[in-house]
Amino acid sequence: MIDCTISKLSEFVGQEVRLSGWLYNKRSSGKIKFLMVRDGTGLVQVIMVRDELAEDIFSKFGDLTQESSIIVCGTVRAEPRSPGGFEIGLTNLEIVQIAEPYPITKKEHGVDFLHNNRHLWLRSSRQFAIMQIRNQVIFAIREFFHKRQFVLVDSPILTGSIGEEASTLFSTEYFKMGKAYLAQTGQLYIEAACMAFRNVFCFGPTFRAEKSDTRRHLTEFWMIEAEMAYCDSEGSMKLQEEMISYAVASVLENCGEHLVKLERDISKLEQIKTPFPRIDYGDAIKTLQEKGSKIQWGNDLGAEDETIISMMHDKPVFICNYPRAAKAFYMKENPDDPKTVLCSDLLGPEGYGEIIGGSQREDDYDKLLAKIKEEKLPVDAYEWYLDLRKYGSVPHSGYGLGIERTITWICGIKHIREAIPFPRMMTRLYP
């Protein structure tokens, strides 16, 4: 008897295997019973035939409830009509536990109900598909960086330095040292690391106390951030488009069945290849105004503005060189237009909005210090960050990719809350 998982069934056609999992659903056709079993790696149909089984085994079918934990033994058969292309002819069935009546059934459930039961909803085939795609995207991006000799540097979660707007910080008392903040970004720290290792990245949770309750916002999300020494803004954008293209290609190659489950239009993902369009911020403003937007030069793009621009393209699109006043203090002044900075936002196509924000960093000590003072940030909290401009400063650039926004786009789903196992939003902290 071979212990096996559903994902490995193709290796054991014609052999008897032992598979442990949970009952996804069941149905009966007289003397033949059908069990749909999941084991965390996939779904398989298990066939129970009365004439081939002892009565005590066959009768267990009636005891089984949805999500009961079971161990099945049987012979693997190729069956193109079954999920995954295989089925198991049952020879033995062991019940580990009979589940209580399962709260999530085939009937329609409301969003709040499903999120209150998120710990169980994760078992559904749709959520399984989304999480498998999430896993593949993260693996692909790590692989992308590994192939390019980037070094993973873990940045701190608790920090005394503000990376973005102070109004979007979660704060806590840090012993006798005053306030500490949950990190909005690991960027400042991996800037230090890139001066040691040249090309680095970090991957971890990010916290934003922004009071936004939209389909694109979470208060806790995961971000991939990269930082490259001796790299300008254009070099950063080139790396970004290569990374996105690599991740999408990896999903297409490895997650086809999951994309089908989500009814994703795969042809749109197949178009995601370098290069991506680049639009100057000023040109984007003119286009938006022509489309009826009330946005004015100097404003950051809102969600509706991003949607308008991204719907005009079948690939992600860069918006470049935003106004200095609309962006963070660490971005480098544009030498061709001092009112703007050398930065870019990458908008996902099909109306999905920003998935990456990046910039060339200000490498001049005096200009960075002036900007910190202009923003009324505590200079002493940034002494270490300023040191990077005193000891071997070089041109350097970086960016941050929101994993959940990227997953939302690749999966073609409507709301970001499905792209993370346990979403945290303004109105949700359970489970």
VENHUCOR-V182883 format. One line per field, one symbol per residue. ss: DSSP state (H for helix, E for strand, C for the rest). phi: phi as a letter, one per 40 degrees, with the letter a starting at -180 (. if undefined). psi: psi as a letter, one per 30 degrees, with the letter a starting at -180 (. if undefined). A space follows every 50 residues. Layout:
# VENHUCOR-V182883
ss = ???
phi = ???
psi = ???
This chain:
# VENHUCOR-V182883
ss = CEECCHHHHHHHCCCEEEEEEEEEEEEEECCEEEEEEECCCCEEEEEEEH HHCCHHHHHHHHHCCCCCEEEEEEEEEECCCCHHHEEEEEEEEEEEECCC CCCCCCCCCCHHHHHHCHHHHCCCHHHHHHHHHHHHHHHHHHHHHHHCCC EECCCCCEECCCCCCHHHCCEEECCCCCEEEECCCCHHHHHHHHHHHCEE EEEEEEECCCCCCCCCCCCEEEEEEEEEECCCHHHHHHHHHHHHHHHHHH HHHHCHHHHHHCCCCHHHHHCCCCCCEEEEHHHHHHHHHHCCCCCCCCCC CCHHHHHHHHCCCCCCEEEECCEHHHCCCCECECCCCCCEECEEEEEECC CCEEEEEEEEECCCHHHHHHHHHHCCCCHHHHHHHHHCCCCCCCCEEEEE EEHHHHHHHHHCCCCHHHHCCCCCECCECCC
phi = .bcabccbddcbcgbcbbbbabccaaabbgcbbbbcbbbgbibacbbbbd cbbcccccccdcccbdgccabbbiccbcadccdggbabccbabbccaccc dccbbcccbcccccccbdcbcdcccccdcccccddccccccccdcccbgc bcbcccccabbccbcccbccbacbfccgcbbcccacddccccccccbgbb abaacbbbcccbbbcbbbcbabbcbbabcfbccccccccdcccccccccc cccbbdccccdcfcccccccccbccccbbcdcccccccccchcccbdhcc ccdccccdccccbcbdbcbbgccdccbcccccccccadcbbcaabbcccg gcgcbbbaacccbcdccccccccccfccdccbdcccdccbbgcbcaaaab bcdccccdcccgccbccccbdbcbbdbabbc
psi = kkkllefgeffgkflklkkkbljelllkicfkkkkjklgffakkkkkjke ffklefeeffeffklkgkklkkklkkkkjfflkfgllkjkfkkkkekjkl kkfjaflkkleeeeffhefefffleeeeeeeeeeeeeeeeeeeeeefghk kkjklkeklfkkebkffgkkllkibggbklkkkflgeeefeeeffegdkl lljlkkkkgkikilfgklfklkkkkkkklhkaeeeeeeeeeeeeeeeeee eeefgeeeeeefhkjfeeeffikllklkkkeeeeeeeeefggkgklkfkl kleeeeeeefffkglkkkklilkeffllffkkkjffjffllilkkjkklg gfakfkkllkkjgkeeeeeeeeeefhljeffgeeeeefffihklkllllk kjeeeeeeeefhlekfffgkejkjlegkgk.
